[in-house]
Amino acid sequence: MPATWNNLGRNVASALVLLLGSCLPDPRPYDLCTDDTAYYAVPPVGCNGHKLAVLDSVALPLDRSAADLFDIEGNRITTDNDFVYWVGPSSEILQTPKRGGKSVRLLEPLDGVNALELQTDDSTLYVLATWLPSNANTGKASLFAIDKTTKESLIVATFPTYSAPSLQIRGDKFYINPLTSTVQCLLEGSTDPTQTTANGIRCVTTYSPKAFAVTDTGVVYLAQTSGAQSLLGKASLYFESSVNDAPNPIGEAAATVQDFIVSGNYAYWVECGPPDTDPNGITTCSRYRSSLDGTQEEIIPNLGSAYSVVGDADRLYAISALKLGASGTRLYGWDAVGLSPVPLAASLEGAQLMALDAQSVYTIYYDYYTQDSGTVVELLRVKR
């Protein structure tokens, strides 16, 4: 008899557990776009109705590693109306349809060349590259021009440089900021190599720009003009017109900035402070603007780590972790006055470098989660 009661009690207890368990709500699904309480290694996803697509995937060569891809300088991605142009994992130059599909190699990997900057116009893709120590041209940079139709390439100009220069194409002119003991200015030359040879390359600024933007009326640029600035990691912001060669100081910024652009009467840039300036101990970045008459302001604070940024006068996009301990890195968008950021995509820990058009943001993504089973580098498109 006692055994029967014991069995009955166990049966009743089991039934109660099942009944109560069936009444408890299921745990809320983890949301990659909003939750910072857990971490999962999963592929990137779109957020808040912003669609994410993989336009192409390229296998990582066996002799390349994650360190090779993340130890980068320059802007290795750009777009035109129909294509995205980007530097692949072997330093090859790729052309990928915006609608998706296999990429075409416009320029095969060259021995000893490190592609840094891509710029495009209607007919030509321009590639600024430095030569590595394995090449006889080490210590120099070359500007390549690739015909988009014929895929033929040629070298427009080669010049010495101590640093990784930047490139801007404007009309039939190129602008490059190398740094050597003899050349400490912004260089201008013709994109036609016969004209460059005939007319040479000339300086168009008084100081050597660390970042620059050429406009219809002159050049806006950052330059360190004193030893004190170098020690403090600061630079002066100058506007130098084509009419008046005297540089006009219009502000101050960090010596190293991201996404330096000029739109209308304003220069825009993103700069990041050291971790010890933030109470949470993380690197924090902000977007600033300065009018060409010298009025400067911080317009979007708290961009988080801002590993990569791209924007125009109206919107800014950043691949960022906004706070310490956040579960993942996301693509955020801010409006011009820096209202609350909106996540466009999540799980982007392997993303780097971005380009922008009117409809989408494009980024190069290193899928390091699958590195033991075939690592790939992906070109992602996120609808704005």
Residue pairs with C-beta under 8 A, 6 or more apart in sequence:
30 37
30 38
30 40
32 40
32 42
32 45
32 47
32 327
32 328
32 346
32 347
33 45
33 47
33 48
33 330
33 343
33 346
34 343
35 327
36 323
36 325
36 326
36 327
37 327
38 327
39 327
39 328
40 327
40 347
41 369
42 347
42 369
43 347
43 367
43 369
44 52
44 345
44 346
44 347
44 348
44 351
44 365
44 380
45 52
45 345
45 346
45 347
46 52
46 344
46 345
46 382
46 383
47 330
47 343
47 344
47 345
47 346
48 342
48 343
48 344
50 344
50 345
50 382
50 383
50 384
51 382
51 383
52 345
52 380
52 381
52 382
52 383
53 100
53 380
53 381
54 100
54 378
54 379
54 380
55 84
55 96
55 97
55 98
55 100
55 101
55 362
55 378
55 379
55 380
55 381
56 94
56 96
56 100
56 101
56 102
56 103
56 378
56 379
57 367
57 376
57 377
57 378
57 379
58 88
58 89
58 94
58 103
58 376
58 377
58 378
59 89
59 374
59 375
59 376
59 377
60 69
60 89
60 366
60 371
60 375
60 376
60 377
61 89
61 90
64 89
64 90
66 366
66 368
66 371
68 89
69 89
69 352
69 366
69 377
70 352
70 366
72 352
72 353
73 116
73 164
74 115
74 116
74 117
74 128
74 164
74 166
75 116
75 117
75 118
75 166
75 353
75 355
76 86
76 87
76 115
76 116
76 117
76 118
76 353
76 364
77 84
77 85
77 86
77 87
77 118
77 353
77 354
77 355
77 362
77 363
77 364
78 84
78 85
78 86
78 118
78 119
78 120
78 125
78 355
79 85
79 98
79 120
79 355
79 356
79 357
79 362
80 120
80 122
82 97
82 98
83 95
83 96
83 97
83 98
84 95
84 96
84 97
84 98
84 355
84 362
84 379
84 381
85 93
85 94
85 95
85 96
85 106
85 118
85 120
85 125
86 93
86 94
86 96
86 118
86 353
86 362
86 364
86 379
87 93
87 94
87 115
87 118
87 364
88 94
88 103
88 105
88 377
89 377
90 109
91 109
91 110
91 113
91 114
91 115
92 105
92 107
92 108
92 109
93 105
93 106
93 107
93 115
93 118
93 125
93 127
93 146
94 103
94 104
94 105
94 106
94 379
95 103
95 104
95 105
95 106
95 125
95 148
96 102
96 103
96 104
96 379
98 357
98 360
98 381
100 381
103 379
104 151
106 125
106 146
106 148
106 151
106 153
107 127
107 144
107 146
107 153
110 129
111 134
111 135
112 131
112 132
112 133
112 134
112 135
112 137
112 138
113 129
113 130
113 131
113 132
113 135
113 142
114 129
114 130
114 131
114 132
115 127
115 128
115 129
116 128
116 129
116 130
116 141
116 164
116 165
116 167
117 126
117 127
117 128
117 165
117 166
117 167
118 125
118 126
118 127
118 128
119 125
119 126
119 128
119 167
119 168
119 169
120 126
120 148
120 169
121 169
123 147
123 148
123 149
124 145
124 146
124 147
124 148
124 191
125 145
125 146
125 148
126 143
126 144
126 145
126 146
126 156
126 167
126 169
126 174
126 191
127 143
127 144
127 145
127 146
128 141
128 142
128 143
128 144
128 165
128 166
128 167
128 176
129 141
129 142
129 144
130 140
130 141
130 161
130 164
130 165
131 137
131 138
131 139
131 140
131 141
131 142
132 138
137 158
139 160
139 161
139 162
140 158
140 159
140 160
140 161
141 158
141 159
141 160
141 161
141 165
141 176
141 178
142 155
142 156
142 157
142 158
143 155
143 156
143 157
143 158
143 167
143 174
143 176
144 153
144 154
144 155
144 156
145 153
145 154
145 155
145 156
145 191
145 193
146 152
146 153
147 153
154 193
155 193
156 174
156 189
156 191
156 192
156 193
156 196
157 174
157 189
157 193
157 196
157 201
159 176
159 178
159 183
159 187
159 201
160 178
160 180
160 183
161 178
161 179
161 180
162 178
162 179
162 180
162 181
163 178
163 179
165 176
165 177
165 178
165 179
166 176
166 177
166 211
166 212
167 174
167 175
167 176
168 174
168 175
168 212
168 213
168 214
169 175
169 191
170 214
172 190
172 191
172 192
173 188
173 189
173 190
173 191
174 188
174 189
174 190
174 191
175 186
175 187
175 188
175 204
175 212
175 214
175 219
176 186
176 187
176 189
177 186
177 187
177 208
177 209
177 210
177 212
177 221
178 187
179 208
183 203
183 208
184 207
184 208
185 203
185 204
185 205
185 206
185 207
185 208
185 209
186 203
186 204
186 205
186 208
186 209
186 212
186 219
186 221
187 201
187 202
187 203
187 204
188 201
188 202
188 203
188 204
189 196
189 200
189 201
189 202
190 196
190 199
204 219
204 240
204 242
205 212
205 219
205 221
205 223
205 238
205 240
205 247
206 238
206 240
206 245
206 246
206 247
207 221
207 223
207 225
207 238
207 247
208 223
209 219
209 221
209 222
209 223
210 221
210 222
210 223
210 224
210 235
210 255
210 256
210 257
211 221
211 222
211 257
211 260
211 269
212 219
212 220
212 221
212 222
212 260
213 219
213 220
213 221
213 260
213 261
213 262
213 267
215 262
217 241
217 242
218 239
218 240
218 241
218 242
218 243
219 239
219 240
220 237
220 238
220 239
220 250
220 262
220 267
220 292
221 237
221 238
221 240
222 235
222 236
222 237
222 238
222 253
222 255
222 257
222 260
222 269
223 235
223 236
223 238
223 247
224 230
224 234
224 235
224 236
224 255
225 236
229 235
229 236
229 255
230 255
233 254
233 255
233 256
234 252
234 253
234 254
234 255
235 252
235 253
235 254
235 255
236 249
236 251
236 252
237 249
237 250
237 251
237 252
237 253
237 267
237 290
237 296
238 247
238 248
238 249
238 250
239 247
239 248
239 250
239 292
240 246
240 247
240 248
241 248
249 294
250 267
250 290
250 291
250 292
250 293
250 294
250 296
251 267
251 290
251 294
251 296
252 296
253 269
253 271
253 288
254 271
254 272
256 271
257 269
257 270
257 271
258 269
258 270
258 271
258 272
258 285
258 306
258 308
258 309
259 268
259 269
259 270
259 309
259 310
259 311
259 316
260 267
260 268
260 269
261 267
261 268
261 269
261 311
261 312
262 268
263 312
263 313
264 313
265 291
265 292
265 293
266 289
266 290
266 291
266 292
266 313
267 289
267 290
267 292
268 287
268 288
268 289
268 311
268 313
269 287
269 288
269 289
270 285
270 286
270 287
270 288
270 303
270 306
270 309
270 316
270 318
271 285
271 286
271 288
272 283
272 284
272 285
272 286
272 305
272 306
273 283
273 284
273 285
273 286
274 283
275 281
275 282
275 283
277 284
278 284
280 323
280 324
281 324
282 304
282 305
282 321
282 323
282 324
283 305
283 306
284 302
284 303
284 304
284 305
285 303
285 304
285 305
285 306
285 309
285 318
285 320
286 298
286 300
286 301
286 302
286 303
287 298
287 299
287 300
287 303
287 309
287 311
287 316
287 334
287 338
288 296
288 297
288 298
288 299
289 296
289 297
289 299
290 296
290 297
299 336
299 337
299 338
300 316
300 334
300 337
300 338
301 338
302 322
303 309
303 316
303 318
303 320
303 322
303 332
303 334
304 318
304 320
304 321
304 322
304 323
304 332
305 320
305 321
305 322
305 329
306 318
306 319
306 320
307 318
307 319
307 320
307 329
307 351
307 352
308 318
308 319
308 351
308 352
308 353
308 354
308 363
309 316
309 317
309 318
309 319
309 354
310 316
310 317
310 354
310 355
310 356
310 361
311 317
311 356
312 356
313 336
314 335
314 336
315 333
315 334
315 335
315 336
315 384
316 333
316 334
317 331
317 332
317 333
317 334
317 344
317 354
317 356
317 361
318 331
318 332
318 334
319 329
319 330
319 331
319 348
319 351
319 352
319 354
319 363
320 329
320 330
320 332
321 328
321 329
321 330
322 330
322 332
322 341
328 346
328 347
328 348
328 349
329 347
329 348
329 349
329 351
330 343
330 344
330 345
330 346
330 347
330 348
331 343
331 344
331 345
331 346
331 348
331 351
331 361
331 363
331 382
332 341
332 342
332 343
332 344
333 341
333 342
333 344
333 384
334 341
334 342
344 361
344 382
344 384
345 380
345 382
348 363
348 365
349 368
350 365
350 366
350 367
350 368
350 369
351 363
351 364
351 365
351 366
351 380
352 363
352 364
352 365
352 366
353 363
353 364
354 361
354 362
354 363
355 361
355 362
355 363
356 362
358 384
359 383
359 384
360 381
360 382
360 383
360 384
361 381
361 382
361 384
362 379
362 380
362 381
362 382
363 379
363 380
363 382
364 377
364 378
364 379
364 380
365 377
365 378
365 379
365 380
366 375
366 377
366 378
367 375
367 376
367 377
367 378
368 375
370 376
